[in-house]
Amino acid sequence: MSRSGPRAGSCTPADARTRIRQARPYLEAAELVQAEDLSEAATVATGNAVLAAIALLQETTGDAGLARGLREVLDLKDAGHYGLSNVSQADCTAAIRRARTLVEAAAARMT
């Protein structure tokens, strides 16, 4: 299945507020799932942390630290969504921490 349009485009302030509202539940889900006592929990939680980060950045902010954080979260996307082996707790915690930083930075820019 191919995509009919671009993955990213212009993002109005209203669009950004909507994406922030969408990112927060992904992040909350990641934190809840990580707390589960299952070997797969870190993998699922990492996938949700990646979705939280992706939900926010439609355009580059010019902030090198945020851009680096997004790249680090995206590096775990395949493992969090498609991998057959589980993501480590350390990588999961790092993904959630980076996603939270991105969510909070985006929200701060909207106020």
Salt bridges, closest charged atoms under 4 A:
GLU31 OE2 - ARG100 NH2 2.61
ASP63 OD2 - ARG109 NH2 3.32
GLU72 OE1 - ARG98 NE 2.50
GLU104 OE2 - ARG100 NH1 3.72
